[in-house]
Amino acid sequence: MLPEPDPTLCRALADDLRSAGYAGASLRAAWGALADDALARGLRRPAERALGDRRDPLAVLGRLWGLGALVAREDAAAALPALGLDGAEALGLVSLDGDRVAPEVLIRPQPFADADGEVEWWIASDLDEAALGGPLPEDHVLGVGGASQTLAKLQLTWRGGTALDLGTGCGIQALRLRRLVPRVIATDISERALRFTRLNALLNDVDGIETRVGSLFDPVEGETFDRVASNPPFVITPRVAGVPAYEYRDGGLEGDALVAAVISSVGAHLAPGGVAQSLGNWEYREGESGLDRVRGWVDPSLDAWIVERELLDPLAYAELWVRDGGTVPGTPEYARLIDAWLDDFAARGVRGIGFGYVLLRRPLAGAPTLARYERVAGGGESAFGPHLAECLENHDRAALLDDEGLASAVLRFSPDVTEARHHRPGEESPSVIELRQGGGFGRTIDVDSALAALVGACDGDLAVGPLVDAIAQLLEVDAGELRADVLPRVRELIVTGFLVFAD
């Protein structure tokens, strides 16, 4: 078990890391871009080769906690003058073996940027496959992986008073939430994970994070929050003997039941206006869509925006997660685990597994106004949080307007929107008109000439109604009928970020 972190020792460690220049940019410069890319794929040898026989503190700590490699005792002692090797051992970060020092954890710089600026934290977690040289133990505490990066990029920039990080792991989401709220509760079933969370908070001098052990919402029964974030153990894993159940990814329930439990229960813990965001997998069973399954889990009193980003067949899904656990393709163990996954899916008639994003909100007053369940494959994730926040704000404003109010609104098209027209050879009129979104989800939608003309004319000057009337006159169609046709589509363009209110 990782020892309870001592605040004084954590401060000494931070001093040593800072003195060594132990930062992401410095490490990348030390071992080079090629080695950095290889390390992201689990290959540490190129970085080791690049560091060569360097014995400066940055190189020594980079080997020890960046790569998870042995270092000379003399070099480690010189690199940790404030903490000392005894202090590092007391924190559970190293083990001492003669003239060598072995890492017990990884500590890696993790950058993050939001409206308050840029920050870089040191994040401690368990040794990975490259450092261990084989499959992970079942109680492994993961560092900052792809899923946690994705959830961070999804987070709305809205502030609040309290937040819940459900299934905190190493605590990265709790650190991010703490920049938005003064008090964060971080929960996990793993006491080891919670100790990593406390260690990382102390190491980075972040207060206001309280940890509680327990399953799902048990540790916060009766409490509500303004923000909830969860990267739950959503991986669908066979519940049979001989299949590893990793705490960081496997929820211990059959199929997608863990994700269903998170989604169906979170509403009771959302304060008015509170928002919950999470990731998840859901099954496509015979005769049933995965998105329809999610719809059935959602509390009907909540606003809901569910975005499915990927759909895998059972074999591709099994291969992904068997490899993730460190089992190598081509081995008998790999084949055995693949069979276990396929048998498990076949028993429930699963034909596909969806992956996506869940956003749920408790309305401030009245009934919910948002119920979107959609598949969106495009877009870059760098600005999803601000994009979602802007879309929700514009949706809320449009939802208060009847058609007459919407016709009186002044809109403008978003600066990232472009238009593409496709013509058949020799024809003057386009056969296809597309509106394309450069940011957000990178949506591309087909529009007719009337809607294209309206979007093009939304420059923040005239209201929607007069613009529709002018377009109707130009196209020689009935203005009332055109309004009835166009206004619902204008609402959709507002929610998806193609159009925004001019003021």
Secondary structure, 3 states (H helix, E strand, C coil): CCCCCCHHHHHHHHHHHHHCCCCHHHHHHHHHHHHHHHHHCCCCHHHHHHHCCCCCHHHHHHHHHHHCCCEEHHHHHHHCCCCHHHHHHHCCCEEEECCEEEECEEEEEEEEEECCEEEEEEEEEECCHHHHCCCCCCCCCCCCCHHHHHHHHHCCCCCCCEEEEECCCCCHHHHHHHCCCCEEEEEECCHHHHHHHHHHHHHCCCCCEEEEECCCCHHHCCCCEEEEEECCCECCCCCCCCCCCCCCCECCCCCCHHHHHHHHHHHHHEEEEEEEEEEEEEEEECCECHHHHHHHHCCCCCEEEEEEEEEECHHHHHHHHHHHCCCCCCCHHHHHHHHHHHHHHHHCCEEEEEEEEEEEECCCCCCCCCEEEEECCCCCHHHHHHHHHHHHHHHHHHHCCCHHHHHCCEEEECCCEEEEEECCCCCCCCCEEEEEECCCCCCEEEECHHHHHHHHHCEEEEEHHHHHHHHHHHHCCCHHHHHHHHHHHHHHHHHCCCEEECC
